[in-house]
Amino acid sequence: MQLRFYANMRTTVGKSSLEIAENAATFRDLLALLIEKYPETAFHLLDADGNLRPDVPVYVDGRNPRLTAAGIDTPLSPDSIVSFFSPISSGKINVEVLRD
C-alpha cells in the first residue's frame, strides 16, 4: 500500500510517500498504524475526541472515504493509494458528491 503526504503532513512524516507492508484492512486501521509509527501525525489527523478531523482532506484511491457507505471503515487493498493533505484553512470541507 502506498501512502502519499502533502504540505504539513509531508513535513510531519518527513517523506512525500511511504510504502507499507503491514496489514491494514480498513482506513481506520491504517490511521491507527500511521499514528503508532508517527505519533506526531495525531495532532494533524485527530480531534480532541480521537476522531478524524473533518477539515483534513484524505483520499483512498482518489475518493474521500467519508463519502462512502463505509466511511472511515472503508476497506483497503494491498495496492491502495492513500493521500493525506493538511487541514484546509477555509473551514470548508471538500465538496464532493457521493456516487454509487
C-alpha positions in Angstrom: 0.0 0.0 0.0 1.3 3.4 -0.8 0.7 6.5 1.4 1.2 10.0 -0.1 1.7 13.0 2.1 1.3 16.7 1.1 2.1 20.1 2.8 2.3 19.9 6.6 1.7 16.1 6.5 4.8 15.7 4.4 6.8 17.8 6.9 5.4 15.8 9.8 6.2 12.4 8.4 9.4 13.6 6.8 8.6 11.9 3.5 6.4 12.6 0.4 5.4 8.9 0.2 5.7 5.7 2.1 5.2 2.1 1.2 3.8 -0.1 4.0 3.6 -3.8 4.1 1.6 -4.1 7.3 -1.9 -5.3 7.1 -4.4 -2.5 7.4 -7.8 -3.9 6.4 -9.6 -0.5 6.7 -8.8 3.2 6.6 -9.4 3.3 10.3 -6.8 0.5 10.8 -4.4 2.5 8.6 -4.9 5.6 10.7 -4.0 3.7 13.9 -0.9 2.2 12.2 0.2 5.6 10.9 -0.2 7.3 14.3 1.6 4.4 16.0 4.6 4.8 13.6 4.4 8.6 13.5 2.8 9.8 16.7 3.0 13.5 15.7 0.5 12.9 12.9 -2.2 12.5 15.5 -2.2 16.3 16.0 -2.9 16.9 12.3 -5.4 14.0 11.8 -7.4 13.6 15.0 -9.6 15.9 17.0 -9.7 16.0 20.8 -12.1 13.0 20.9 -9.7 10.9 18.8 -11.9 11.1 15.6 -10.7 12.0 12.2 -10.8 15.8 11.9 -13.4 16.9 9.4 -11.1 19.6 8.0 -8.4 17.1 6.9 -8.7 16.0 3.3 -7.9 12.3 2.9 -8.4 10.1 -0.1 -8.4 6.4 -0.6 -7.8 5.5 -4.3 -8.8 9.1 -5.2 -12.1 9.1 -3.2 -12.9 10.7 0.1 -13.7 7.8 2.4 -16.1 10.0 4.4 -18.4 10.0 1.4 -18.6 6.2 1.0 -21.1 4.0 2.8 -18.4 2.5 5.0 -16.9 5.9 6.0 -13.6 5.6 7.6 -14.1 1.9 7.8 -13.6 1.9 4.0 -11.8 -1.4 3.1 -8.2 -1.1 1.8 -6.3 -3.4 -0.5 -2.6 -4.0 -0.7 -2.4 -1.8 -3.9 -4.5 1.1 -2.4 -3.1 4.6 -2.6 -4.0 6.8 0.3 -3.3 10.5 0.2 -3.1 12.8 3.3 -3.3 16.6 3.0 -3.0 19.3 5.5 -6.2 20.7 7.1 -7.9 23.2 4.9 -7.8 26.8 6.1 -11.1 28.0 4.7 -13.0 25.9 7.2 -15.0 24.2 4.4 -14.9 20.5 3.8 -14.2 19.4 0.2 -17.4 19.5 -1.8 -18.0 16.1 -3.4 -20.9 14.1 -4.4 -21.4 10.5 -3.2 -21.9 8.3 -6.2 -22.9 4.7 -6.3 
